[in-house]
């Protein structure tokens, strides 16, 4: 309800490029802290010994509404972070942002997570489809305690997924958005071939009309 801070969507990522202590893998974990003062913070912690120990958490990005100091009516939310490791060692942390509009964005680290870009790079804008809060898609097998079908939760364009090519030179982001012509839900994908600096025009990859 916004009364207290909330930790959300912690993600763990191994680093296939760097080697930790005594040959152990380097690990990254990132998550969002929703604050009660209308802003969201992105955090990171690293392990260099295969998760035996972890460094102290550090704030790597803050999202807050651009409002006068006496106005506190707009929330700045951020979610679904995830780190990908590129072949040159660049770390790319992809997340969604929601202030005036919903977008997917990223920040990068070029030194293994010690420092991060202060300004995010926009990946794509998200159009929220119509009717998603009243989902008409149900689990084919599960029923609730009253015997009713259980609707499948829709992320409403707020949760995406990332992947990299086998050689780790290309990064992909897939997410839900709407067809601008009819506002029906679609699955969109975009990619970057320059380590997140620029992104291709998103394309629809699903064949359904819903």
Backbone bond lengths (Angstrom), bond angles and torsions (degrees), N, CA, C in turn:
res aa  C-N    CA-C-N  psi(-1)  N-CA   C-N-CA  omega(-1)  CA-C   N-CA-C  phi
1 X - - - 1.473 - - 1.524 112.15 -
2 X 1.330 117.94 6.36 1.447 121.70 178.27 1.512 114.52 83.04
3 X 1.341 118.23 1.07 1.459 120.32 -177.37 1.517 112.08 -76.76
4 X 1.306 118.50 -29.46 1.459 121.97 -178.16 1.522 108.55 -133.50
5 X 1.346 117.70 157.07 1.472 119.91 176.09 1.524 111.48 -61.05
6 X 1.329 116.12 150.49 1.455 121.96 -178.27 1.521 109.64 -135.36
7 X 1.341 116.80 126.34 1.456 122.16 173.99 1.517 108.93 -86.01
8 X 1.347 117.14 138.40 1.458 119.44 -172.46 1.525 111.12 -146.36
9 X 1.337 115.63 142.40 1.467 124.87 166.44 1.526 113.89 55.44
10 X 1.312 116.11 60.16 1.459 120.01 175.43 1.531 109.91 -75.18
11 X 1.329 116.67 134.76 1.461 122.91 -177.85 1.526 109.34 -127.57
12 X 1.332 116.74 139.30 1.469 122.61 179.87 1.521 109.21 -112.94
13 X 1.341 116.85 132.66 1.455 121.99 -178.01 1.528 110.28 -133.28
14 X 1.332 118.98 126.37 1.475 121.00 172.51 1.522 110.53 -83.41
15 X 1.319 116.48 151.89 1.460 121.81 179.13 1.525 109.18 -103.30
16 X 1.343 118.42 110.27 1.461 120.70 -179.70 1.525 113.14 -82.48
17 X 1.320 117.17 -5.08 1.463 121.55 -176.75 1.531 111.39 -95.82
18 X 1.332 116.43 -40.97 1.468 120.93 -176.41 1.525 110.86 -99.21
19 X 1.324 114.93 151.44 1.463 120.91 176.92 1.512 108.72 -111.98
20 X 1.321 115.92 134.84 1.451 120.56 -179.40 1.518 112.32 -87.29
21 X 1.321 115.74 -157.50 1.464 122.22 -178.51 1.525 110.34 -70.22
22 X 1.326 116.40 135.64 1.471 122.74 175.69 1.528 111.97 53.86
23 X 1.325 115.74 32.60 1.463 119.30 178.56 1.510 115.07 80.82
24 X 1.333 118.30 0.00 1.469 120.62 178.05 1.527 110.18 -70.79
25 X 1.338 117.44 152.97 1.469 119.44 179.64 1.522 112.27 -73.06
26 X 1.333 115.08 149.80 1.455 121.38 170.14 1.525 107.68 -85.29
27 X 1.337 117.20 134.14 1.458 122.25 -178.41 1.523 109.80 -124.89
28 X 1.328 115.08 146.07 1.463 121.68 175.45 1.527 108.52 -123.08
29 X 1.325 115.71 139.60 1.460 119.28 169.34 1.524 108.04 -129.14
30 X 1.318 116.16 136.21 1.453 121.85 -177.41 1.520 109.22 -133.46
31 X 1.321 116.95 148.14 1.457 121.19 -178.42 1.525 109.56 -158.08
32 X 1.346 115.21 169.13 1.466 122.38 -179.32 1.522 109.31 -110.30
33 X 1.328 116.01 139.14 1.460 122.54 171.15 1.519 107.80 -112.30
34 X 1.347 115.85 111.78 1.462 120.66 174.80 1.524 108.40 -81.10
35 X 1.331 116.80 122.30 1.450 121.36 -177.75 1.524 110.75 -93.61
36 X 1.325 115.81 160.77 1.461 120.67 178.98 1.521 112.06 -82.98
37 X 1.337 117.92 -3.72 1.469 120.75 -179.48 1.522 111.28 -106.93
38 X 1.339 116.41 35.10 1.467 123.41 171.95 1.521 114.51 69.84
39 X 1.323 117.87 25.24 1.458 119.00 176.29 1.529 109.95 -134.80
40 X 1.324 115.65 164.94 1.457 122.14 179.40 1.519 108.82 -128.43
41 X 1.334 115.95 141.90 1.457 121.79 178.81 1.521 110.00 -119.12
42 X 1.325 115.98 141.22 1.460 122.77 176.90 1.527 108.38 -104.31
43 X 1.340 115.77 128.39 1.462 121.46 -176.14 1.526 111.71 -117.09
44 X 1.334 114.54 161.07 1.460 121.86 178.84 1.519 109.65 -144.65
45 X 1.330 114.65 144.68 1.466 120.91 167.63 1.519 107.82 -139.22
46 X 1.356 116.64 151.36 1.463 121.56 -177.81 1.525 110.67 -126.64
47 X 1.319 114.91 149.13 1.469 121.42 171.76 1.521 107.83 -124.29
48 X 1.329 115.96 135.03 1.464 121.18 179.63 1.530 112.32 -110.46
49 X 1.342 116.20 7.24 1.461 119.76 -178.72 1.526 111.94 -132.38
50 X 1.334 116.08 38.09 1.452 119.89 175.53 1.512 114.52 68.25
51 X 1.331 117.66 34.15 1.474 125.25 175.97 1.522 113.66 80.23
52 X 1.327 118.30 9.98 1.469 119.48 175.17 1.529 110.57 -68.67
53 X 1.309 116.05 -41.40 1.458 121.10 177.13 1.524 108.63 -136.59
54 X 1.333 114.78 158.75 1.467 120.73 -179.00 1.519 109.51 -133.05
55 X 1.320 116.21 143.76 1.452 120.40 174.84 1.520 109.55 -72.35
56 X 1.323 116.62 163.92 1.455 120.44 176.99 1.524 110.54 -62.49
57 X 1.306 115.25 141.60 1.465 119.90 178.89 1.525 110.12 -60.50
58 X 1.331 116.38 152.07 1.452 120.50 175.32 1.527 109.75 -141.01
59 X 1.311 114.82 143.33 1.458 121.16 177.63 1.524 108.44 -78.25
60 X 1.346 116.49 127.59 1.458 119.12 -177.87 1.532 113.29 -114.51
61 X 1.340 117.60 -10.89 1.462 119.44 178.91 1.521 108.30 -164.39
62 X 1.333 116.59 143.95 1.466 122.73 177.17 1.520 109.49 -128.18
63 X 1.311 115.51 134.28 1.465 121.84 175.89 1.516 107.86 -118.49
64 X 1.326 116.50 124.62 1.458 120.37 177.39 1.523 109.40 -145.96
65 X 1.329 116.75 151.47 1.463 119.60 -178.05 1.517 111.24 -67.55
66 X 1.324 115.98 144.63 1.455 121.96 178.54 1.523 108.21 -88.44
67 X 1.347 115.11 84.61 1.463 121.10 -176.09 1.525 110.16 -128.93
68 X 1.333 117.57 156.89 1.471 119.57 172.24 1.526 110.77 -57.19
69 X 1.316 116.83 152.30 1.462 121.05 -174.34 1.517 113.17 -61.09
70 X 1.334 117.82 -23.54 1.468 120.38 -178.42 1.529 112.94 -93.15
71 X 1.337 117.59 4.49 1.459 121.16 -179.90 1.529 108.90 -114.07
72 X 1.329 116.26 124.86 1.460 120.47 -177.20 1.527 110.37 -132.97
73 X 1.316 117.50 49.94 1.456 119.62 -173.85 1.519 114.16 -108.50
74 X 1.316 117.05 -13.84 1.458 119.45 -175.60 1.528 110.43 -109.62
75 X 1.324 116.57 132.85 1.457 121.14 178.18 1.524 110.65 -91.37
76 X 1.310 116.13 147.43 1.460 122.50 172.95 1.527 106.59 -116.96
77 X 1.309 116.91 106.90 1.455 120.42 -176.72 1.524 110.47 -110.99
78 X 1.307 114.27 150.35 1.451 122.22 -178.60 1.516 106.66 -143.99
79 X 1.326 117.81 142.81 1.454 118.00 -177.14 1.504 113.67 -159.74
80 X 1.322 114.31 177.52 1.460 124.05 174.84 1.516 113.49 51.65
81 X 1.358 118.47 50.85 1.460 118.46 178.44 1.526 111.29 -73.54
82 X 1.301 116.15 158.09 1.460 121.03 176.74 1.506 110.37 -165.95
83 X 1.329 117.06 135.13 1.459 121.78 -176.54 1.518 110.52 -102.60
84 X 1.328 115.61 134.26 1.458 122.23 170.26 1.529 108.44 -117.15
85 X 1.346 115.79 144.59 1.459 122.00 -179.18 1.528 108.44 -108.79
86 X 1.331 116.70 122.84 1.455 121.58 -178.35 1.530 110.89 -90.17
87 X 1.332 116.00 169.80 1.467 119.90 -174.24 1.521 112.90 -64.87
88 X 1.333 117.87 -27.15 1.459 120.91 179.51 1.518 112.83 -90.50
89 X 1.331 117.02 7.42 1.452 121.68 178.20 1.513 115.12 92.50
90 X 1.338 117.83 -6.44 1.464 120.22 177.88 1.526 110.44 -62.19
91 X 1.326 116.61 132.86 1.463 122.17 173.66 1.523 108.03 -98.93
92 X 1.330 116.70 129.22 1.458 122.06 179.24 1.524 108.63 -118.81
93 X 1.317 116.38 116.48 1.464 122.60 179.60 1.520 108.08 -102.84
94 X 1.325 116.62 109.90 1.464 123.40 -177.81 1.524 109.42 -99.46
95 X 1.335 117.09 137.05 1.466 121.18 -179.64 1.524 108.46 -154.14
96 X 1.333 115.89 168.32 1.464 119.14 174.41 1.521 110.05 -101.13
97 X 1.310 115.44 151.05 1.463 123.23 178.92 1.521 108.33 -126.01
98 X 1.324 116.13 142.06 1.461 120.19 179.85 1.522 109.17 -143.18
99 X 1.328 116.24 101.08 1.467 121.34 173.90 1.524 107.02 -123.77
100 X 1.324 117.77 -85.26 1.466 120.60 174.50 1.524 111.01 -84.91
101 X 1.335 116.38 -30.92 1.448 122.70 178.06 1.523 108.08 -148.19
102 X 1.319 115.38 161.97 1.462 119.48 -178.95 1.525 109.69 -92.85
103 X 1.312 115.87 130.39 1.458 121.89 178.06 1.520 109.78 -138.41
104 X 1.319 115.39 161.59 1.459 120.88 165.31 1.518 107.78 -101.62
105 X 1.325 116.26 140.06 1.451 121.53 -175.58 1.528 109.53 -144.50
106 X 1.327 115.83 175.49 1.463 120.40 179.72 1.514 110.20 -149.04
107 X 1.323 114.83 157.72 1.455 123.05 163.94 1.520 107.16 -128.94
108 X 1.335 116.89 155.22 1.461 120.79 -175.65 1.522 111.27 -125.72
109 X 1.317 113.76 153.44 1.463 121.54 171.18 1.519 107.72 -123.96
110 X 1.318 115.79 134.90 1.457 121.26 -179.43 1.527 112.20 -108.96
111 X 1.335 116.52 7.81 1.461 120.50 -178.18 1.533 112.13 -133.90
112 X 1.334 115.67 35.53 1.458 119.16 176.14 1.505 115.28 74.76
113 X 1.319 117.61 20.95 1.462 120.78 176.37 1.508 114.99 97.98
114 X 1.340 118.39 1.29 1.466 120.12 179.52 1.520 111.00 -70.09
115 X 1.327 116.67 -42.13 1.462 121.42 176.71 1.523 109.09 -131.69
116 X 1.339 115.73 156.12 1.458 121.45 -176.87 1.521 109.73 -135.25
117 X 1.319 116.05 155.60 1.445 120.48 175.05 1.529 110.23 -60.05
118 X 1.328 116.38 140.26 1.466 120.20 179.59 1.514 112.25 -84.31
119 X 1.336 116.59 -22.91 1.465 121.24 180.00 1.520 109.17 -112.23
120 X 1.323 116.17 133.01 1.460 120.37 -178.29 1.525 111.17 -82.49
121 X 1.327 115.76 155.84 1.456 123.77 174.86 1.516 109.12 -104.94
122 X 1.319 118.05 127.58 1.463 121.04 179.33 1.522 110.38 -74.91
123 X 1.325 115.57 135.81 1.464 122.09 177.16 1.524 110.59 -97.75
124 X 1.332 116.47 -53.13 1.462 120.74 -178.11 1.514 109.75 -163.29
125 X 1.324 115.53 150.18 1.459 121.33 172.81 1.527 109.41 -86.53
126 X 1.320 115.71 149.42 1.462 121.39 -178.71 1.523 109.19 -114.51
127 X 1.314 116.21 129.56 1.462 122.21 173.61 1.520 107.74 -99.80
128 X 1.315 117.44 120.85 1.464 120.29 -178.71 1.522 110.03 -74.52
129 X 1.326 117.83 121.77 1.471 120.02 179.71 1.524 111.69 -67.82
130 X 1.332 115.48 160.15 1.454 121.36 176.77 1.522 110.37 -76.46
131 X 1.337 115.28 149.56 1.453 120.65 166.62 1.505 116.74 73.99
132 X 1.345 118.21 13.37 1.459 117.96 -174.31 1.522 113.27 -77.23
133 X 1.323 116.93 -23.24 1.456 118.40 178.40 1.525 111.63 -74.79
134 X 1.310 117.07 -16.81 1.463 122.27 177.63 1.524 107.56 -115.50
135 X 1.330 115.22 67.53 1.466 120.41 -171.78 1.526 111.36 -64.56
136 X 1.323 116.00 137.94 1.459 121.76 175.89 1.529 110.89 -106.24
137 X 1.328 116.80 14.89 1.456 121.84 177.59 1.528 107.77 -106.63
138 X 1.348 116.13 125.58 1.460 120.38 -173.52 1.517 111.09 -122.57
139 X 1.339 114.31 153.78 1.455 119.83 174.15 1.528 108.54 -63.11
140 X 1.332 118.53 131.78 1.473 120.17 -174.77 1.528 113.98 -72.49
141 X 1.324 118.84 -12.68 1.465 120.77 -174.36 1.518 113.84 -124.02
142 X 1.317 118.59 -38.76 1.456 121.32 -171.57 1.523 112.29 -81.21
143 X 1.354 114.82 143.32 1.457 122.72 175.32 1.519 108.68 -126.63
144 X 1.343 116.87 152.44 1.457 119.03 175.82 1.526 110.05 -81.91
145 X 1.335 116.65 -176.09 1.466 121.40 -174.79 1.520 112.40 -62.28
146 X 1.322 117.18 -23.50 1.466 121.01 179.74 1.521 112.76 -93.35
147 X 1.356 116.38 2.75 1.452 120.12 179.42 1.510 114.86 85.59
148 X 1.337 116.42 10.52 1.457 120.37 179.90 1.530 110.84 -88.60
149 X 1.328 116.36 150.90 1.454 120.39 175.11 1.529 110.17 -64.65
150 X 1.325 115.88 147.82 1.459 121.26 -177.90 1.532 109.30 -100.87
151 X 1.337 117.45 119.57 1.468 118.70 178.90 1.523 111.23 -68.58
152 X 1.312 115.45 145.00 1.456 120.92 177.71 1.519 108.78 -79.41
153 X 1.330 116.15 128.11 1.464 120.29 -177.74 1.527 110.12 -65.90
154 X 1.311 114.56 134.73 1.451 120.82 179.36 1.523 109.21 -105.29
155 X 1.316 117.24 133.61 1.460 120.54 -177.00 1.525 112.89 -78.63
156 X 1.318 118.26 -6.20 1.462 123.63 175.86 1.526 111.20 53.99
157 X 1.298 116.93 40.98 1.448 119.76 174.96 1.513 114.73 76.52
158 X 1.324 117.41 3.93 1.457 119.44 -175.39 1.507 115.14 -92.64
159 X 1.317 117.78 -13.55 1.460 120.42 -177.23 1.520 108.87 -122.79
160 X 1.306 116.12 123.37 1.455 121.07 176.20 1.514 110.46 -115.60
161 X 1.310 116.22 -172.11 1.457 121.13 176.79 1.524 108.26 -143.18
162 X 1.319 116.04 153.14 1.457 121.16 -178.26 1.519 110.36 -124.50
163 X 1.313 115.39 158.58 1.465 122.04 175.56 1.522 107.61 -158.32
164 X 1.322 115.98 159.94 1.456 120.88 175.15 1.524 108.72 -123.61
165 X 1.321 115.64 157.42 1.461 121.25 176.67 1.534 109.50 -68.65
166 X 1.338 117.52 161.73 1.471 119.95 -179.12 1.527 114.10 -54.43
167 X 1.335 117.59 -33.15 1.468 119.54 178.96 1.532 112.61 -89.10
168 X 1.323 116.94 1.68 1.465 124.18 176.73 1.537 112.82 61.07
169 X 1.306 117.12 30.76 1.447 121.33 177.13 1.532 112.30 -102.11
170 X 1.331 117.64 -17.13 1.461 123.10 -178.56 1.526 108.49 -123.93
171 X 1.317 116.60 136.12 1.461 121.46 176.30 1.520 108.83 -116.28
172 X 1.323 116.47 139.08 1.464 123.44 -179.07 1.530 109.55 -117.97
173 X 1.324 115.83 146.21 1.463 122.19 171.54 1.521 108.05 -129.05
174 X 1.321 116.74 126.80 1.462 122.11 177.12 1.522 107.84 -118.31
175 X 1.328 116.82 142.16 1.456 120.41 -173.79 1.522 109.25 -161.04
176 X 1.327 114.43 168.97 1.456 120.65 177.60 1.522 109.92 -96.17
177 X 1.316 115.66 134.99 1.455 121.14 173.95 1.522 106.99 -147.50
178 X 1.314 116.66 -171.55 1.457 119.73 -177.84 1.512 110.62 -118.66
179 X 1.320 115.07 150.66 1.459 121.17 171.63 1.527 106.82 -66.37
180 X 1.342 118.57 123.61 1.472 119.26 -177.44 1.518 113.32 -63.92
181 X 1.321 117.92 -16.51 1.464 120.74 -178.20 1.528 113.02 -83.45
182 X 1.351 116.61 -37.17 1.470 118.47 -176.52 1.524 113.68 -129.19
183 X 1.332 117.49 -0.11 1.468 124.00 177.65 1.536 113.28 63.29
184 X 1.339 117.94 17.79 1.455 119.43 174.69 1.520 110.05 -81.96
185 X 1.330 115.13 150.62 1.464 120.62 -174.77 1.517 111.39 -66.41
186 X 1.336 115.10 139.43 1.453 121.59 175.25 1.521 109.18 -137.28
187 X 1.317 116.13 163.20 1.456 122.36 171.95 1.527 107.34 -103.61
188 X 1.318 115.98 123.29 1.457 121.90 -176.21 1.527 110.08 -114.38
189 X 1.327 116.37 149.17 1.454 120.50 176.57 1.527 109.08 -136.22
190 X 1.314 115.72 143.43 1.447 122.52 175.47 1.518 108.17 -139.54
191 X 1.333 117.23 161.16 1.453 119.73 -178.55 1.531 110.46 -143.95
192 X 1.323 114.35 159.10 1.458 121.34 175.80 1.521 108.80 -127.86
193 X 1.319 115.96 133.35 1.464 121.77 178.56 1.525 111.56 -109.39
194 X 1.338 116.96 7.48 1.465 120.30 179.36 1.529 111.04 -128.16
195 X 1.330 115.03 39.87 1.464 122.19 174.30 1.523 112.84 62.28
196 X 1.322 115.60 36.42 1.454 120.76 172.08 1.505 116.04 92.38
197 X 1.328 119.03 0.37 1.467 120.33 -178.54 1.523 111.74 -71.28
198 X 1.332 117.26 -42.99 1.462 121.77 177.89 1.520 109.03 -133.09
199 X 1.363 115.09 158.42 1.460 120.35 -174.52 1.524 110.10 -132.60
200 X 1.318 115.57 147.28 1.457 120.97 178.13 1.524 110.35 -70.25
201 X 1.327 116.06 160.28 1.451 120.40 173.94 1.530 108.49 -64.82
202 X 1.338 118.82 127.10 1.470 120.30 -179.19 1.524 111.93 -59.07
203 X 1.324 115.40 143.71 1.461 120.47 176.93 1.525 109.49 -125.42
204 X 1.328 115.53 149.84 1.458 121.53 177.00 1.526 109.23 -78.23
205 X 1.338 115.73 134.64 1.470 119.09 -178.16 1.525 113.70 -117.41
206 X 1.325 117.78 -9.17 1.471 119.49 177.86 1.519 109.78 -92.19
207 X 1.338 116.19 152.15 1.458 121.73 -178.51 1.521 113.21 -99.37
208 X 1.328 117.65 -11.84 1.456 119.97 -176.63 1.513 110.99 -73.15
209 X 1.323 116.68 160.40 1.477 121.22 178.93 1.503 111.87 -96.71
210 X 1.352 117.81 -1.29 1.455 120.80 -178.22 1.515 110.25 -89.60
